[in-house]
Amino acid sequence: MKYVNGLYASLVLIMLVHLIDNTLLDNKYSGIAIFISLFIFLAGTMFFINAKNHIK
């Protein structure tokens, strides 16, 4: 269950990064936001792989 929570947390973090970039920073740092989202996505992928391997 902790893998599902980690996967959900990574989704929330990605949305939070884009929300902050769009509202507070007026898309001035969109490249940096995408770069941060990439690393959060890779962490979420690791949670998914661990959950998939844990079920087997």
C-alpha positions as CSV (number, residue, x, y, z in Angstrom):
1,M,0.0,0.0,0.0
2,K,2.9,2.4,0.6
3,Y,3.8,2.1,-3.1
4,V,0.4,3.3,-4.1
5,N,0.7,6.2,-1.7
6,G,4.1,7.1,-3.1
7,L,2.7,7.0,-6.6
8,Y,-0.2,9.3,-5.6
9,A,2.2,11.6,-3.9
10,S,4.3,11.9,-7.0
11,L,1.2,12.8,-9.0
12,V,0.3,15.5,-6.5
13,L,3.8,16.9,-6.6
14,I,3.8,17.1,-10.4
15,M,0.5,19.0,-10.3
16,L,1.8,21.3,-7.6
17,V,4.9,22.2,-9.5
18,H,2.9,23.1,-12.6
19,L,0.3,25.0,-10.5
20,I,3.0,27.1,-8.8
21,D,4.7,27.7,-12.1
22,N,1.5,28.8,-13.9
23,T,0.0,30.9,-11.1
24,L,2.8,32.4,-9.0
25,L,5.7,32.5,-11.5
26,D,3.6,33.3,-14.7
27,N,5.3,30.5,-16.7
28,K,8.7,32.2,-16.4
29,Y,10.4,29.0,-15.3
30,S,8.4,26.5,-17.3
31,G,11.6,24.7,-18.5
32,I,12.7,24.2,-14.9
33,A,9.2,23.0,-13.9
34,I,9.2,20.4,-16.7
35,F,12.7,19.3,-15.6
36,I,11.6,18.9,-12.0
37,S,8.4,17.1,-13.2
38,L,10.6,14.7,-15.1
39,F,12.5,13.6,-12.0
40,I,9.2,13.3,-10.0
41,F,7.8,11.2,-12.8
42,L,10.9,8.9,-12.7
43,A,10.4,8.5,-8.9
44,G,6.8,7.6,-9.5
45,T,7.9,5.1,-12.1
46,M,10.1,3.5,-9.5
47,F,7.1,3.3,-7.1
48,F,5.1,1.6,-9.9
49,I,7.8,-0.9,-10.7
50,N,8.2,-1.8,-7.0
51,A,4.4,-2.2,-6.6
52,K,4.3,-4.4,-9.7
53,N,7.2,-6.6,-8.4
54,H,5.7,-6.7,-4.9
55,I,2.5,-8.3,-6.2
56,K,4.4,-11.1,-7.8
